[in-house]
Amino acid sequence: MTNNLKVPVKVLFFAKARELSGRKESELEIECSLTYECLLDTLVKEFSLELVENHLILAVNQEYKSAGHNIVLKAGDEIAVIPPLSGARCQALQNSIDPLVSGEVEKCRSIGGGVGEIPES
């Protein structure tokens, strides 16, 4: 059963997700209680992220989430949308979003397959 109560949240986009959505951040009214899968589906549809849908990582209030989690949102929460990263500037980006998703960018590199790749400088 889903809860129809919606709350305003801030959505932050990184790398390829930022490019596809055409924005750095956005405000969104979203159900306050939902599964990871429902949150991902909502973000993909709302911000045209189909190209990287199967490779996204989500963090809520600087805490990494994964499939199978139930998520409870409050007004003002931040959701980070992060595709896997690779390349020389990856460490700089990781430093800019830590502690947002501390250590998760490193995990993404190993599964990235070039999605959201950051070119070598």
C-alpha positions in Angstrom: 0.0 0.0 0.0 1.4 3.4 -0.9 1.0 6.6 1.0 -0.4 9.4 -1.1 1.0 12.2 1.2 3.6 14.1 -0.8 6.5 16.2 0.5 8.8 18.7 -1.3 12.4 17.4 -1.8 15.5 18.7 -3.5 17.0 16.5 -6.2 20.7 16.9 -7.0 22.1 15.6 -10.3 25.7 14.6 -11.0 27.7 13.8 -14.2 25.6 12.2 -16.9 22.4 12.5 -14.9 23.0 16.3 -14.8 23.6 16.3 -18.6 20.4 14.3 -19.4 18.2 16.2 -17.0 19.6 19.6 -18.1 19.9 20.8 -14.5 22.1 20.8 -11.5 19.2 20.5 -9.0 15.5 20.6 -8.9 12.6 20.7 -6.5 10.0 17.9 -6.6 6.9 16.9 -4.8 7.1 13.2 -4.1 5.4 10.5 -1.9 6.8 10.6 1.6 7.0 6.8 1.8 8.0 4.6 -1.1 10.4 1.8 -2.1 13.8 2.5 -3.7 12.5 1.1 -7.0 9.5 3.5 -6.9 11.7 6.5 -6.2 14.1 5.5 -9.0 11.3 5.0 -11.4 9.8 8.4 -10.5 13.1 10.2 -10.9 13.9 8.5 -14.2 10.5 9.4 -15.7 10.3 13.0 -14.2 13.8 13.9 -15.4 14.3 11.8 -18.6 17.1 9.6 -17.2 16.2 6.5 -19.2 19.6 6.3 -20.8 21.3 5.7 -17.4 18.4 4.2 -15.5 20.0 0.8 -14.9 23.3 2.4 -13.6 22.1 5.0 -11.2 22.9 5.3 -7.5 20.6 7.2 -5.2 21.5 8.8 -1.9 19.0 10.4 0.5 20.4 13.0 2.9 24.0 11.8 2.3 23.1 8.2 2.8 23.5 5.7 0.0 20.4 3.6 -0.8 20.0 0.5 -2.8 17.3 -1.8 -4.2 15.0 -3.3 -1.6 15.1 -0.4 0.8 11.9 1.4 1.9 12.5 5.1 2.0 10.7 7.7 4.2 11.1 11.2 3.0 10.5 14.5 4.9 10.0 18.0 3.5 13.4 19.4 2.6 15.2 16.1 2.2 17.9 15.9 -0.5 18.1 13.1 -3.1 21.3 12.7 -5.0 21.2 11.1 -8.4 24.6 9.7 -9.4 25.5 7.6 -12.4 28.7 5.5 -12.3 31.9 7.6 -13.0 35.3 7.0 -14.4 38.3 9.0 -15.6 41.0 11.2 -14.2 38.6 13.8 -12.8 36.6 11.2 -10.9 38.5 11.8 -7.7 37.9 15.5 -7.8 34.2 14.9 -8.2 34.2 12.4 -5.4 35.9 15.0 -3.2 33.2 17.5 -4.1 30.3 15.3 -3.1 31.9 13.7 0.0 30.4 13.2 2.5 27.3 13.1 0.4 27.9 9.5 -0.7 31.2 8.8 0.9 33.0 6.0 -0.8 30.2 5.1 -3.2 31.8 6.8 -6.2 34.7 4.4 -5.8 32.4 1.4 -5.9 30.7 2.8 -9.1 34.0 2.9 -11.0 34.3 -0.9 -10.9 30.8 -1.4 -12.4 30.6 1.8 -14.5 31.3 0.5 -18.0 31.8 4.1 -19.2 28.3 5.3 -18.3 28.7 8.9 -17.1 32.4 8.8 -18.0 34.4 11.9 -17.2 37.0 12.5 -19.9 40.7 12.5 -19.0 42.1 16.0 -18.6 
